[in-house]
Amino acid sequence: MRIAIIEDEPLAAEKLERYLLKYNAAIEVLTHLNSLETAIPWITTNKTNVDLFFMDVQLSDGLSFEIFSQITINKPVIFTTAFDEFAVDAFKVNSIDYLLKPITFTDLSRALKKLDVMQKQFSNTEQMAPIIKSMRQKSYKDRFLVKVGNHIKSIPIEDIIAFQAEGRDVSLWTKKGKEYIIEYKLEALEELLNPKLYYRVNRAFVVALKAISDVMVYANRRLKLTLSPDIHKEIVVSREKVGMFKKWFEGN
């Protein structure tokens, strides 16, 4: 089995590799990666060579969930973290287990045996991929993690009225009119959000149906939206999306 370890603590990565080789000396650890900056390009190039990923949730430059917003990974993942609050988000992606630090050899063995059972049910990890993918597509995110100073806060989806891309940053807006930066791209959000409740109206905005308080006919056959609460941003439905937006806004 070929394994990639994404972990920003060198001692934790070394300990994990020792446990892996203790469990099965035939395991090959392909790499240790310690950040999103190093992990994303490496995984993009080498993901087909990996049988299993171990990922620390909190890396030095962000949350490892960001990897999934930029790369499609159809291989199993075991997450490691010191905080159990990430468990729900971990199972929204390809996670087969979630290990709390400090990891014990017993914890590791249990997770690998779980993977072994799954692989016996499905002859290889490639056959597992569409199963994992289909399960993931049937569920939508119910909350997002945001950083507030040195703290991490969980925002329920029902409190979010819009998502905005500005430059390289993507933020969410809450029904209290507060803005928070998140570790996702708008393209990834389109797959993670319930399409009946959220719609991408242009390159910069995804809006919540419940937050739209007014739709006004605008220049060049476009539509201008007003949200409640008003976030004081110009939100215009791009001309090519007006027809689909009307169908979405009308509902079934």
C-alpha positions, 0 to 999 in steps of 0.5 A: 500500500502506498501512502502520502502523509500531509502533516505539518508537525515533523514529529507527528509525521515521523510517529505516524510513519513508524506506526504504519510500518509497524502495522505492515512493513510492506507499506510504502510512505511516498512523501511527507507534505507539510502545507497546502502550498506543497500538498496541492501541486504534489497531489495534482501530479501524483494522486493516481499513485497513492492508495491512501492519504493521511491528512492533518486537518489544520496545516500551517497555511490553512485547513486541508479541506481546501485541497478538495476544493481544488483537486478531485481525489478519488482515494480514501483519506484518514484525517488526523487532528487535535480537535473533534469539531472537524469530524462532520466536515471530514466525512463530507469528503473521502474520509473513511476515518477520523483520528484524534491526536495523540494517535495511538497504534491501536487507533491506527490499526483500527482505521487500517482494518476498517479500510481493509474491510472496505477494500475486500467488499470492493476489490480495489480503491478505484472501485471504491471511488464512485461509491464514495463520490456518489455518497458525497454528492447526495449530501450538502454542507450544513456548516462552514468553518471560519477563522476569527483571530486565533479562534475557529467558529462554525457557521450553520448553513441556515445563517448564510445569505451569500458567498462572495469571491473578491480577488483570491479570497472567498467569503461568506455573509451571514444574516447578521451582515457579518463577513468571514473568509473561508477556505473554498472556491466558488466552483467548489461551493456550487457542488457543496451547496443545495442547488434549490437553496443557493444559486451562482448569479455571476462570477463573484456571487452565490446567493441564498434564495431566502435572502433575496428581498427584491429583484429589479430589471436592470440594464442590458436585460440583466437583473439586480438583486437586493438581499436582506439584510443588505450587504451593500454590494452590487449583485447583478445576475449576468445576462447569460444566467437570467433565464436559468435564474428565473426558473430557479427563483420560480421553483417547481 
